Amino acid sequence: MKMTRWGWLCCALLLGGTAQAELGAPEKESLRLGFIKLTDMAPLAVAYERGFFEDEGLYVTLEAQANWKVLLDRVIGGELDGAQMLAGQPLAAHIGIGTQAELVTALSLDRNGNAITVANSVWQQMQPVLGNPPGPVSAAALKPVVESAHREGKPFNMGMVFPVSPHNYELRYWLAAGGLHPGYYAPERGDNSGQLKADVLLSVTPPPQMPATLEAGTIQGYSVGEPWNQQALAKGIGKPLITDSEIWHSNPEKVFGVTRAFAEQYPNTHVRLVKALLRAAYWLDEQNNRNRPEAAKLLARSDYVGADEQVIAASMNGTFRYGKEDVRPAPDFTLFFRQQSSYPYYSDAVWLLTQMRRWGQIPAARPDGWYDAVARAVYRPDIYRQAAEALVAEGKFKAADFVDFTNESGYRAADAGFIDGHSFDGRQPNAYLQQFAIGLKGDERVE
């Protein structure tokens, strides 16, 4: 018999500390966690500063990392116990893109939070086609600029943060939706540039270096998380065009990742980490983001993000600044807890895997069941549920704060909230890929 959410809550309360007692003491108390200097590392900083880690008997050191590759290698090598990770990193490691390793995630740290910015000179060239639109900018307006560069024998370069990052896939999605080819990866041919057949050449730039690289003219635009779009605007060197939530309203972004070995050796510690981070995510989103100004002040510190407080706040407080005088409502620009943003949905994993296939990182077609199997191997909603149930039993949360675990498949309903109007159903990844005019599908390979 299925239990209602209210019934589940009543049982948890009647049992009192049962969930907590079953959880047991942390097997490892002193932990080193890694992060990149981005606004969406906020759950880690908040959990540390507000004592949520210590409430779980965990004594955490937070360490900024130079780039995503260094962060990943240090987690795999055991120098870090866990880290803020790009949502694509644990999945890519599992299937052997770049690095082969077994990682798992039981928590989505946030959704959305990225944007695409171009240099002022590019924005000026887009004006004859575009004007000054009040809404999201299509990459179709960038196409004449790219074609003009090609006629002059010049490449058009843009930056993204890592080959398996959501930023890469969001930028590629936007470009392709506007008729620009972002290029293929061809690992079978030893070409991992991602630039084969490309109209726009995409390359890796660490997030904090994006504005300086744009200013130097090495790239003409980029896809990155905050505060580095707002930083370009504040410095007067770039113009944000579109946020990732306008490309797809529910983009998976960062996750909390650990090795499978860590999760198996220290199960209580792992669940307790998730508990602390859930409390931080809730704090960041509660009551219409009332705590975001305090969070922006915290993140401005040099040991966290180290950008100007007002620059950080520009994208955290329910608005997004597209221009000096162009500030628009953006209540869902970064979601940490609301709309079940912390739940590790299998469908998030499947979407990321479809983008790896679309652009050649997965060189051959895979059946739908393969996507599901990979998602289930890496994403661990069972661990999330343990943490959530313990928090409810302790009276820190209500059952209604979480998904209905008794009726949760791990897949969101089919979603058509994309800039090109295509619909994504995580249970049918191959049918999803068939919709696109640009990108690999079926048994196609890069020629």
Buried (B, 14 or more C-beta within 10 A) or exposed (E): EEBEBEEBBEBBEEBEEBBBEBBEEBEBBEBBBBBBBBBBBBBBBBBBBBEBBEBBEBEBEBBBBEBBBBBBBBBBEEEBBBBBBBBBBBBBBBBEBBBEBBBBBBBBBBBBBBBBBBBBBBBEBBEEEBEEEEEBBBBBBBBBBBEEBEEEEEEBBBBBBBBBBBBBBBBBBBBBBBBBBBBBBBBEEEBBBBBBEBBBBBBBBBBBBBBBBBBEEEBBBBBBBBBBBBBBBBEEBBBBBBBBBBBBBBBBBBBBBBBBBBBEEBBBBBBBBBBBBBBBBBBBBBEEBEBBBEBBEBBBEEEBBBBBBEBBBBBBBBBBBBEEEEEEEBBBBBBBBBEBBBBBBBBBBBBBBBBBBBBBBBBEBBEBEBBBEBBBBBBBBEBBBBBBBBBBBBEBBEBEBBBEBEEBEBBBEEBEBBBBEBEBBBBBBBEBBEBBEBBBBEEBBBE
